[in-house]
Amino acid sequence: MRRASIVLAALIASAACGKKEEPPKPALAFKVQSVDLGKSIGANKRIMKPATTFGPRDTIYVVVNSVGVSSSVTMQATWKDAKGTTISDYSQTVAPNGAAATEFHVSHTRGWPVGKYSVIVTANGSAAGTRAFDVKK
């Protein structure tokens, strides 16, 4: 009986102390995981089917997949032709809080000339990825 009383008292004392709170985990720093190209995106802003060859009338999407947390990241997509001439240049500021997808797209109203192109993506001015693609008839 005495042993049972001691065990019961120990259980009550430990319950009264409660659980110690875990210290908050540090936030994962922002990082670009991949840069994907395709002809369309889904509702989740992800490329539905990756592609590197496009038709003259296609809209060309690039999605920057990232993880981590940041109060402000400026993402930029610069589209260039084979000669290195900038065709289009877009930027947007995002505040990711975990896994995120940032989407950019371009189209050409009169149709893309056949040839080789690239899109260069930066995050806060640092290289995040370059993707080459072709436009064919």
N, C-alpha and C positions, 0 to 999 in steps of 0.2 A: 504494500500500500504506500509506504514511504517513497519507494522508487517511482511509482506511478504519479505521485504528487510532484516529485521533482521534474519528471518529464513534462507533465502538464504545465508546470510553472515556466519551464524553458520554452515551451511552445507559445504560451501566452506572451512572454517577454519578447520573443522573436517576431511575433505578429504585431505587437505594439510598435516595434521599431520600424516596420514597413520596409519596403524595398528601397534601395538606394537608387536615385535617378542616374541614368547613364548620361555622361557628358555628351553634348551635341556633337555629331560627326561633322568634320570639316567638309564644306561644299567642294565638289569636284570641280577643278578649274576647267574653263571652256576649252574645248578641243574639237577641231574638224576631224571627222572619221572618214568621210568619203565625199567625192564629187561625182555625181551621176548625170548622164545625158540620156534623153529619150524624146519621143514624139508626143507623149501625154503623161499626165500625172493623175493620181487618184485623189480621193477626198482627204487623205492623210498627207497630201503634198509630196508623196514619194513617186518616183518614176515607176510607171506600170510595167514597161518593157524596155530595158536599156537598148540604146541604138547609137551607132557612130556613122551611119549612112542615112541621109535624108533626101527628100525630093525638093524641087525648087519651090513648091507651095507649102511645105511643112512649116509648122511652128516648132522651134527647137527649144526644148526645156533643159535647164541645168538645175539640179537640186543639191544643195550643200547639206549633208547630214552631219550633225554635231551632237556632242554630249557636254554636260557641265553647266555651270551657272555663271552668269555675268550680268551686271546691270546694264551694260551697253557694249554691243559688238557691231561694228560697221562692216557689212559684207558687201563686196563689190564683184561684179562680173563684167569683164571686158571681152567683147567679141571681136576677133580679128580675122582678116583674110590671109591668104598665103603669102602676101607681100609684107604682112605685119601692120597693115593699115587698120586702124580702129574703125569698126563698123557701128558698134553700139557699146555703150558704157552705162551700166546701171548700178546704183548702190541702195542699200536699205540698212537701217539700224534696227537691231533686234535685241531683246533681253531674254536670252534662253534660261530656262530653269529645268534642266534635265535634257532628255533626248529631244532634238528639234530638227526640223527640215525647213530650209530657207530656199524658196523657189524663185528663179529668174527665167524669162523666156524672151525670144525674139522671133519675128517673122518679117517677111519682105513682101510688101504689097504687090510688087511687079514680078515677084519670084526671085529666088536666090540664083545668082549665076553659078553654073557648074564649077566646082573647084574644091580646094582644101581650105579649111577654116580651123580656128581654135577658140576656146573660151578660157580665160585666165581668171581664177577666183582668188580673192584675198580676203582675209579677216583682220580687221584693224591694221591694214597695210602690209601684213605678212602673207607670204604665199601660202595658199591652202590647197591648190590643185590646178592643173591644166589638163584640158581634154581636147584632143584633136578630133575633127569630124570631116566627112566629105558630103558634098551635095552632088548628086548624080541625077540624070534624067531617067 
